[in-house]
Amino acid sequence: MMKETIDLFGKILTNILTVLYEPFGFSLLLSFLAMFFYLYAYEPTAAGKGWKSAIVTWYQKFKESVFFRKMFLLVFVTSMILFRTLLNRNLWLNPLSNVMGGWGIWENVNGEQKLTTECIENVIMMVPFTSMVIWTFQEKMGSSWKKILWYSGKIAFIFSISIEVLQLFLRLGTFQLSDLFYNTVGGMIGGLMYYGITKAKKHL
């Protein structure tokens, strides 16, 4: 039992570190560029005077605006998830080959029990995403735990179903109901973690 637990945690840790390591540089660059679009949308007079002016404006905005920094981090987390779920996936012949998906940590492969951590990773993946969304738009979300739980579950579900539908139509992975369920659960946990941290900060 102890060996199985250690193997499980070891596999989860390895997969998480791999997921964080592979797209890190790409996600950082994408977030940097995405915030240029943000500046051109909301600060066109300051950013639209050449690339030097745009870079200076970007730096000043990042330094001065808490919301800008939050948006940057949110885009970074989102791009990391998209790299894991869409941008770095091989084409599948039949995206509907396993609609129910895997619901446990064990799966049958050629008649043998094989350890899989996909369900746990799907939960963990959404925790930082919903936490970042609620942190970024906290004024619109409210402060009660019920509202935060509702919004975090709703956000995670909509984001997850969007990814699953894109996987289906682009043939990048398989459409799985288990992924949708575990992502939504992870999103709700992320919302509750955000609520717990903000409450703890107020008490401190």
Secondary structure as UniProt FT lines:
FT   HELIX           2..21
FT   TURN            22..23
FT   HELIX           24..42
FT   HELIX           44..47
FT   HELIX           51..64
FT   HELIX           66..82
FT   HELIX           83..87
FT   TURN            95..98
FT   STRAND          106..109
FT   TURN            110..111
FT   STRAND          112..115
FT   HELIX           118..136
FT   HELIX           138..141
FT   HELIX           145..170
FT   HELIX           177..203
//
